[in-house]
């Protein structure tokens, strides 16, 4: 029986702990300095919005951990002593381990902006971030305006949160169109329109120059680099992406790049130490996939894989086809396979795009220019079945087949209006081959 220490109680760490317990009698210690109990990070926004209470976003009852013999330790690790297989905490306590899993997640990016550490500046990632937002953006009387620096999924979540309390929002986005580093042109343009339709002050093609303090060291305004405009605000949300939270590992001997370097089996360069989730960086990532994947489902899959290895069944991490889902205020978004943005479009990829003339609904399918093999799909406002697209990607179906059978993949209830006929008609007008 060995002692397995896991740094981080997010989805990756908790999944590893649960599956190690299913398959072994190893001693397990789950460590976190963020929150004592595991919570759903993707549901943080709904606590602020009043849709849920804190206890509602904890998937397991507090007694679950003791019942399953998973010890919980609340505290921050300040140093990993690999030679002695010991963890040193900020309170100077220590913990011995036989095997260590690092699942310490991400932190919001900061780029050295003047004032980025002022009171009234925060991200939207952790429990502490939510508490900061609640303090400085309690209502529209105390918070006259929030400025969000960056776009993407976290930025739009933070903007939606502010809308529920009628707090004015300005978004500073350096790209010329919202999230156009990820989305094709038509989808990005639709989101520009959707965001502005919700009375969000979307500033495209601009950068933050500085965050300016009042006499008490609290945010009073931001300065926009391109125009020199000073915009008064009460809170600044930093949502320009996240990066692995690995500063405490600098003297550990672990090989690091953006994250902790791992092989396909999630092993680090030090025996008996593994890294999973947002903080892990694949030395040899699968084709098209980024080396660091800060996504909920990949963290869960890494947790399952490493648990098998810890329990004697060495298992390679194989995430399969890329997929993800999110929500842009009122629009549900799903992606399966690869649909590249204009700036990252490979030479072999072409796209078919359809947008509803009146509603916030669109679909983009990518395919190989020469073979017409289906490569991926993005949907906005239409829910699709993951398992269907996963199967079609494995079967290497062509674009004609996918377009003709979209109805099979539709997940919307039968009383919802379906748009497969409109999509097929537009496709026939563009491609005579069907």
Number of C-alpha atoms within 10 A of each C-alpha: 8 13 15 21 26 28 24 25 26 26 25 29 32 25 21 29 29 18 18 24 18 12 13 15 13 17 18 23 20 25 27 23 16 16 16 15 21 21 21 14 16 13 15 21 20 16 16 22 15 11 10 14 13 15 13 15 17 15 12 13 11 13 8 11 16 10 9 13 15 19 15 17 18 14 17 18 23 15 18 22 15 18 9 10 15 17 21 16 17 12 10 9 10 13 14 15 19 15 17 24 27 23 32 26 28 20 18 20 14 15 8 9 11 14 17 19 15 19 18 22 23 24 26 24 19 18 14 14 17 17 14 19 22 12 14 20 24 15 16 16 11 12 19 16 24 27 23 27 21 25 26 17 16 25 24 19 22 23 25 23 21 25 18 12 16 15 21 18 23 19 24 23 24 18 16 14 21 26 22 22 17 16 21 21 18 17 26 19 16 18 21 17 13 18 20 12 10 13 12 19 15 19 19 17 13 18 18 20 18 18 25 20 17 10 7 9 13 19 24 22 22 24 17 18 13 11 10 12 12 16 16 17 21 21 29 29 24 23 27 22 19 19 19 24 19 20 10 12 18 12 11 14 13 18 14 18 13 15 24 28 24 25 18 15 19 27 22 24 16 14 10 16 21 25 31 35 31 26 26 34 25 26 16 13 16 14 7 10 15 12 18 21 20 19 14 17 16 23 27 19 20 27 28 22 24 30 26 18 16 23 16 11 11 13 17 16 18 14 15 12 17 14 20 15 15 15 15 20 17 13 16 16 20 21 22 24 21 20 23 22 18 14 12 13 13 11 8 11 18 18 20 16 18 19 18 13 8 6 10 18 19 21 21 20 23 22 22 17 13 9 10 17 21 28 23 24 24 26 21 25 19 21 16 23 15 16 11 16 25 18 12 17 19 11 11 13 17 17 23 17 13 20 19 15 13 18 14 13 15 18 14 14 9 8 6 9 9 15 15 16 13 13 21 18 12 15 20 14 11 11 11 7 8 13
